[in-house]
């Protein structure tokens, strides 16, 4: 049986939550493998809205196992709050249904505070973080001083590990003119939250291997998008983890041979939250129209998203870098009623035409899109559940995108509702 990896092919916010939820009906296990509670997924099921940040999208389905892998950085207080919020919506969450990697890194208050201090003092150099401590937590992980979920199970050793962490962070805080962290308060908070988190902790790598060998279908859920990858994105305006499909292996503990199909999620247009280059951005009535019709604001932050035309150059690059086998094209209905649509098919940089997004920050900010204009449609695509229900020009638009990015449309979403999805090719059957 095929296991499927879902990744965003743009700058995040592509509608991964809905697609993962839809696919989870065919899966037995749903795994988050990177990012933190800066990721936001909104699910709309029978009119009920569920907002997720850390928990995998499969958590709202009965009979599914949800896993938070070691590649995720976890704010335990945010996690407990999210669990309690979903329970209030009658979602059952137990240690049998939710597993958390015992070797996952923890986000602490010190990380959140450092994130705020850095971003607030960066001025024009700010990168637009969500100020939730994601980056500082990943830094501590790489620096081998982070606390991990399993550390909560050893109260005697916890104090020593906290001391090592604070040696680093207190030095940074003094540089900002901030007081040292209250060590005793931090230890008290950690010991209190431990009882609420540890019941879910497990050797996830082993559990996943057992489920894979038992023939269970595993769905790997990425956060953010390809162009926010720490290596392959629009650096430094990126997230602090790898968002490529290969991270599903490293961030879960299963080897790459367990990854059978990569589904890239992409909107029928382009959006971005925060700072950084955006070649096809429309700072005009078109951008405002897309934002209004598409309800473009962040699930977690509430920030308004920047909007623009579909960028085939960028998505083609994502297809190559992430090894995307097929795409799920979302929010096609947002384009309803537009007379003409534009798609970036190349860039112009310093007088030369290029077919990729360069790695340098300067060139990324200077590229200008080369557009191809396509005919729009006046009919509504909202709620369509069959390819034949779409206007001919909408089908032509989707087919042209396939040609330009080098990957077929496997699924097409026509509204936030779970069932308003057209299946062209089942990723689990490949």
N, C-alpha and C positions, 0 to 999 in steps of 0.2 A: 504494500500500500504506500502511496506517495505521502510525503510530509511536505508542507508548504511554508515558505517564508514570505511574509508580507512586509514590504518596505515602501516608504514614501519616495517618489521619484522627483519631487520638486523641493520646496523649502518647508515641508511639513504642512499640516492642516489640509491634507488632500482628501480626507474622509476615510482614513484607515479604520477608525472605530466601527463604522457601519459595515464595511466590507469584512472585517475580521469577525464581527458578530454574525454576519450572514454566512460566512464560511464555517463558523464554529458549529453550525448544525451538522456539518459533515465530518467534523473532527471530534476526537475524544479528549484531547488535551490542548490547551492554549497557553503559550509561553511568552512572557515579556523578557527580552534579552538585553536591553540597554536603555539608557536614559534614566530619568527620575520623575518626580511629580511636577516637572515643568511640561511634561507631555499631557495633552488634554484630548480625550475622546468623548464625543457626545453620541449616545445611542438613542434612537426614537423607536419604541416598540409598543405598538397598539396605543399610540398617543402618549405613553409614559416616557419621560425624558430621564435618562441616566447619564450623569457626568462622571467620567472616570479619569484618574490621573496615574495612579500606580497599579491598580488592579487590572489584569488582563480583561479584554472585552468579553471573553467567554464566561466571566463570573456571573452574568445575568441569566445564563442558561442552566436549567436543571440537568443533572447527570454529566456535567463536564468538569474536568479537573483543570484548575488554573494554577499557573506556576510563575513566580517571580524569580528569574535567573540571577546568577552571580554577576552578570554584566550590568545589572541595575544598581543604582545608588538609592538607598531607602531612607527616607525620613520616617522613623518609626511613629512619631506623633501624627504626622500627616496620614500615614497608613491606617492607624487605628481610627482616626476621624473619618476616613473614607469608608472603612468597613462599617462603622456605626451608622453613617449616613445611608448606605445602601440597605442595611438591615431595616432601617426605618421605612424603606420602600419595599419591604417584604422580600428582599433577596437573601437567600440562605447562604451563609458563609461559615464554614467549619473547617477544622484541620484536615478533614477528608477531602474537602473540595478545593482548598487553597494550600499550596506548598510554597515556602520561601527558602531560597538557597541560604544555607547556613554560612557560606563564605561570601555573601553579598556585603558591600560596604555601607556603613551607616552615615547619614547626614545628620549633623548636630546643629544646635543653635549657633555655635561658633562659626560654622560654615555659612549659614544664612547671613550672619552679621558681617562677615568678611566680604561676602558677595555685595552687600549693600554699600559698604565702605568703598570698595573698589569702583563700583559702577557710578556711585555718586561723585567720586573724586576724579573720574576720567574725563569729564567735560566732553569736548568734541570727539574724543577717542573712545567713547563708550561703545560697547558692542551690542547692547540691547538684551542683556540677560534677564531672566525672569526673577532674579534676586532670591532664589530659593536654595542657594547653597550647592547647586549641582557641580559647578566647576571646581570650587575649593575641595569638595569631597573627592572628586576624581584625582585632584592633585595629591591629596593625602594618600589615596590608594597607590598611585604611582610612586610616591615617596616612602611607601612601606611604613607609614605611621597611623594608618586609618584604623578605626574600630570596625569590627564586622559583627554580623548578627550572632555568630557563635560566641563572641566575647561576652555577650550578655548572660551567658549560662555559667560564667565563672566569676562570681562577685569578688573573690579574693584577688584575682589577677587583674581585674578591671581597673582598679585604682592605679596600678603601675602603668598600664597602657594609656590611661587618661593623662597621667603626668608626662609621658613622652609626647603625646599630642599637644599638650598645652605649652610645653617648652618652645615648640615651633610657633604656635598661634599667638601666644602672649607677646613674643618678640615682634610679630607683625602688628599687633594691636597698639603696642607702644609707639611704633612708627606713625600710626594714625592719630596718636594722642588719646587713645582709648584705654580704659582701665583693664586690668587682667581679668580673665574669666574666673568666676566663682567656682572653684574646683569642687567644693563640697556640694553645692547646689547641683552641679552637673552630674556628679555621681548619684545623688539622690534621685534625680529625674530618670537617669538610665536604669537604676534598679527598680523603679516603679513601672516603667514602660516594659521592662523585660518580661514580666508575667503575661502581658497582653500580646507579645510578639512571638515568644519562644514556642508556644504550642504549634505554630505553623512551620517552624524551622525544620529543615530536612536536608540530607545529602541529595540535592536535586539531580545532580549528574547521574547518580545511580538509579534513582526512581525513574528518570526519563529513559535510561537504557533498558530497564525492565519493561516499561510500557512499550517501547519501540519493538523489543523482541517478542512481545505478546501480540504484535500486529496492530497496536493502537495508532490511529492517525494523529499526528502532531502538527499543530499550527503555530508558527513562530511569529510573534507580533512585534514589529519594530515601532519605534517612536521617532518623532521629528521627520526629516526627509534627507535624501541623498546629498543635496547641496548644503546641508548643515553638518556633514561628516567632518570630523576633526582633521582628517588627512585629505579628503577629496572635495571638500566643499569650498565655499567662498571665504576662506581663511583671511583674517581672524574672526570674521562674523559668522561663527559656527557654534555648534554645541561642543561639549567636552568629551564626547564618546564617538566611536565609530558607528555609523548608521547604515553601512553597507550590509548586504545580505550575509557576507561571510562572518559577521559578528554574531549571527544566530548560533553558530557553532561554539565560538569562544565564550559567548555570554550565557550559555546554557549548560555547557559541559558535555555536549554531544559532538562527535566528530563531524566533519563536513560531508562525509558519505551519507549522513542521515538527512541531508537537505536535498530534496528531489525536484522542487519546482519553486521558482522565485516569481512572485506576483508584485509588480510595481503599481502603486496607486498614484494616479495623476488626475488633477482637475482638468476640465475642458478649457480652462483659462489658467492664469497663474496668480498666486498670492504670496506675500511674504510679510512676516511680523518682525519688527525691530529694524536695526540698522543693517547696512550692507548694500552691495550692488544689486540692481534689479533692471536688466536691460530692457524688458518689455513693459515696464511700469507705465501706467497711464494716469498722470496727475491732471485729470480733466473730467469732463462729464462721463466719459466711458468708464473710467476707473470708479467714479462715484456710483454709477449705475450697477456695475458688477458687485461692488461692495454692499449696496442696498439690497439688491435682489438675492444675492448669495448669503446674506446675513454674516458678513465677514468680520467677525471679532473672535478673539481667542477664548477657548473653553476655560482655560485656567486663569489667564490674566485679564480677560475682557478687553485687551488692546485691539484697536481697529487694525485690520490687515490692509496692507498696500495691495492694489490690484492691477492686473495688466493682461495683455494678450498671451495666448499659449506660446511657449518657447520650446520649439521642437529641437533646437540645438542642445539646450540644457538637458532635456529629457533623454535625448539620444545618448548623451554622455553618461547619464545615470544608468541607462539600459546596459551599456558596456561595462561600467565600473561595478555594478551590482550583479551582473549576470542575469538580468531580468528576462524571463521566458515569455511573459505576457503581461498586459496591463489591465487594470480596472479603471475605466474612464468615468469620473464622477462629476456630478453637478452640471450635466449637459443641459438640464432644464433652465439654468441661469441664463443661457444664451438665447432662449426663446424670444422672438420678436425683434431681434437685431437684424438690420438690413444686410450688413456685411460683417465678416469676421476676418481678423488678421492673425497670421501665424508666422513667427520668426523662423526662417529657414537657414539663416546664416548670420554672421556678425561682420560689421565693418570696423576694423581697428587701424587707426592711423593711415587710412587710405587703402588698406588691403582687406580683401574679403577672406574670412577664416570660418572654419566649420566646427569650432570647439570653443569652450570658455577657458581662457588662459588662467594659469595658476596665480599669477601676480596680482596683488591688490590694485596697483595702478592701472594695468591693462583691463582688469575686470570693470573698473569704474569708467573706462573710456569706450568700451565697445558699444556700437550702435547696431540695433537689429535691422536685418534685411527682411522685409515682410513679403509674404504672399497673401493676396486677398482672396477670400472665398465667399461664396454666396450664403447669406443667412436664411432663416426660415421664420415664417409668421405663425405657424401652427404650434400648439403646445406639445412638449415632450414629457411634461411632468406626469409621473405615475405610470409611464409606459413600461410594460413587462414583457414585450416581445419586439424583436427587431423589425417586424412588419408594421408595428404601430408607430414607427418613427417617420417623420417627413423625409423625403428622398434626399433633400439637401443636408439634413442632419446625418444621415447615413454616409453621404459623400464626405462630410467633414470628418467623421470618425475614421473612414477608410484612408483619407489623406494623412491623418495623424499617424496611422499605422505605417504608411509608407515612409514618412519622414523620420520616425524614431527607430524603425527597424524592429518592431515588436508588435504582435497582434493584440487586438482588444479581446480579452478573455471574458470580462464582465463589463457591464455598462450600468451606471446608477442614474436614476432619473428623479430621485427625491430622497430626503433623509429617512423615509420609512424603510424598514428592513426588507419588505417584499417587493419594493419598487426597484427591482434589479433584473437585468437581462443577462442570462448566462449564455455565453457563446462557446465556452470551453471550460470544463470542470478541471481546475488545477489538481484536484485529488486523484484524477483518473490518469494523469500523465506519469 
